[in-house]
Amino acid sequence: MGVITTAALSKSYGQVHALADLTVDVGEGVTGLVGANGAGKSTLIKILLGLLSPTSGSATVLGHDIAREGDQIRQVVGYMPEHECLPPDVRCIDFVVHMGRMSGLPPAAARERAADVLRHVGLAEERYRLMGGYSTGMKQRAKLAQALVHDPALVLLDEPTNGLDPAARDDMLGLVQRIGGDFGIPVLVTSHLMGELERISDHVVVLDGGRLLRSEATDTFLADTGVVLVEVHAADGDDDAAQRALGEALAAAGLSCRPHGALVAIDPIAGEGVDPALAHDRLRDLVRDTAADLGVGLVRIQPQRGHLEDVFREEVAS
């Protein structure tokens, strides 16, 4: 049984379907739950925590049924909400200790754990300040600390990089990766910024309009597509003309190619009995020789790899 398992899970508000027949398994490591705003990500998390009741279907979290064991789920799960939830007139250390006590820790253990997690998230020097004076990045770290203070068996993070600048976003993603990797705590993290999750997730679940599009290992989404990207440079500086000339020459040689921004995208040589490795070497040799014949500089030849945003667009379009 997975860490999280759902079966035909649905949530409707009248004619609006926030989730529709969602069946998915979430395992160990970091799982990215991605999709545009309104895709159903936050709704799913609230249902898993027992904060919302589904219209139909079922789900378990760490073996606990969401319909009957919401209290048990919330005792063993850490939750970082998307929206502002911190009392501005409370010191961070006191807030995190309080959340630890609410989760069942005795006073001494709660204070010790609070100090540990605040050091882990980078708030050791700022823990005695009132949270109303915190920056957005510090508030996000405080929310993460309260989700970790009771040593949960699973962490649910709803848009943890929301409102952060690029440097703070990178720091937060690094913390999330450490939770799932170094600490071995399963993480389900949501984001509408798909590129950032492909950097840290082991598995990706893609939602659109409350429906499951795909659920696969991240490496599968980002695998080599087989297409080769080529960049050329012209001695006279007219790189666009050099790109067109190379594309036309390769097409005349029987290759399938097309413009790809400032690059030329070339489909792999295919055919019955064609060895992929030999075909790949032959394609590269042909590109090299064609560029030399045209007198254009060959800047780079590289494989085209998938991206979550590309996969999402392709699935939605289909």
Disulfide bonds with the S-S distance in Angstrom:
none
